[in-house]
Amino acid sequence: MYLFLIILMLVASVLMCFIVLIQNSKGGGLASGFSSSNQIMGVRKTTDFLEKTTWTLAAVMVVISIVAAYTIPSAPKGGDVIMEQAQKEEATNPYNMPIGTTAPQVETPAAPADSAAN
């Protein structure tokens, strides 16, 4: 399902690119080729069609993005590689603490005073 949504998003984005490139920012674009008045759609209807297609593709892309966010396949339990690596590093280096905290003090056994004097 997720792969299908990604493919739909890719198709919608490519179509959006083509539709935007067809349009001319000054009102020409694809509509400029239909200058004769006896055309089926006419200049104004072509511009309306391109604008409606752009808005429709934008809405489709938003909907697909939201649906894809809910259908993202979850990682297997315990399969978080970053968390495993952080736990391994923490186990090997216990002094790796955030800045501003003090490292735990290691207690060294004190030598008995009597044995040093003998």
Secondary structure, DSSP 8 states (H G I E B T S, - for coil): -HHHHHHHHHHHHHHHHHHHHHS-TTS-GGGGG--STTSSSHHHHHHHHHHHHHHHHHHHHHHHHHHHHHS-----TT--HHHHHHHHHHHH-TT---TTS-----------HHHHH-
